Each structure stands twice: as C-alpha cells, then as structure tokens.
C-alpha cells in the first residue's frame, strides 16, 4: 500500500510518531544486482546513481528535510582499482551534471568524509557544489564520501585535545553537545531513521556517534531496486514505532 503525505498527516492527528526529519541510507547491493543480471559492476553502480536521483525527489515529496546517503566508505578504497576508478568517474559525472538541477529544486548539497584522498578535480567540484547550494532550504542532501565513522570520532577527539592543550578548553567542560560540534555533521540533526538495503544487517562504520537513538530498518531489496513504494513502507514502519530514548512511556 502506498502512503502519501496526507496519510502521514492523519497519523499525526492520532498521536502517532511524526515522520523522520533525517533519513540516512546505506546504499548496498549494486554489485550483486549487476551480477544477477550478468552485467559488469559499473552497470549496477550506474543504475544505483539513477535510483539516488529518484530517491531525492521522493524524499522531497514525502516531506523529509534531511537525507544522508552513504556513497563511498573509507574502506571502499580497498576495492579493485578499476572499480574505484569507475566509481570516481560516476561521482564526477554526477557532480558535473546534477548540481544545477539540485540547485533549481532548492536542495542544499553537503559532503562528509576525508576529502584528502579524492582527486583535486573532484574536491573542487565538491566545494563549488556546496557553495552554490549553501542557502537552499527544501532538502539538505548529504553524501558521505571517503567516510568512516571511527575516523570522524578520532578527528573530533584530536581537535578537542588540541584545544585543551592550548588552554582554550577545560577537559571537564567537554559535553556531548561540544563533542558533536566537532563532527562532520555539526550543522545537521542526528538521523532519526537508518535504512540499509541488500539484506545485510550491520552499520559498516557509518555515523557511529550520530545513530545512538536512531531507528533501524534492514531491507532485503538491492539498492538498484529501491523505489518510492519501498521508501514509503519504511516510513510507515518508522511511524509505527515508539521512540522513548531510554525513558518509560
């Protein structure tokens, strides 16, 4: 059954949990999708990029304000050189062709991860995309590129240690809020819902600090087969859950 915005509104009136403000997706299964069809892996990655485009529009239509997509992990650099090259080529093509359309739709585009391993050309495209879309408000789309949750936490701890060493901060003053302000995601809210495709049930070093109280939905569908109906079903399941954050009702 497909859900539309009006149905979610009626759930609000019956005191059901509201739609997630921030949805984060671990996009998995491109390679397996291609293998099942006896196609090269690049065909799966290309189809996955097309699904990203549709998922962004579906998120806007359904009222989601923040969408974070795990596009390329720090561990993905260990994949075969040819596959990494194909992925980087696809990323460059996306950044070249899609940013104007995202901007026209009032979408803000941001990136998290270690940019130092990316090529100078891609880093330049990232900076231009962020600057161009900085003030857009319809949806904040965040792509995690060369990203690792543990590395992000270590980077934040190192910066805080330098502040303490310089006498700019007392150790006892470090709180969760202060620590969060040193993370890559300092200017967006923590995810309410994590979706992972492909049937795998693990986090894979994704937003380890930020997902402390997120809801998780693991789907058997491969990412290239992900669609609006599946997203709506995931949102429906989320809306049926009771988020207590460790407290009693």
Secondary structure, DSSP 8 states (H G I E B T S, - for coil): ----HHHHHHHHHTT-----SEEEEE---HHHHHHHTT--HHHHHHHHHHHHHHHHHHHHHHT--EEEEEEEEGGGGGS-HHHHHHHHHHHHHHHHHHHHHHHHTTEEEEEES-GGGS-HHHHHHHHHHHHHHTT--SEEEEEEEEE-HHHHHHHHHHHHHHHHHTTSS-GGG--HHHHHTTSTTTTS---SEEEE-TT-----S-STTTTTT-EEEE-SS-GGG--HHHHHHHHHHHHTS---TTS--
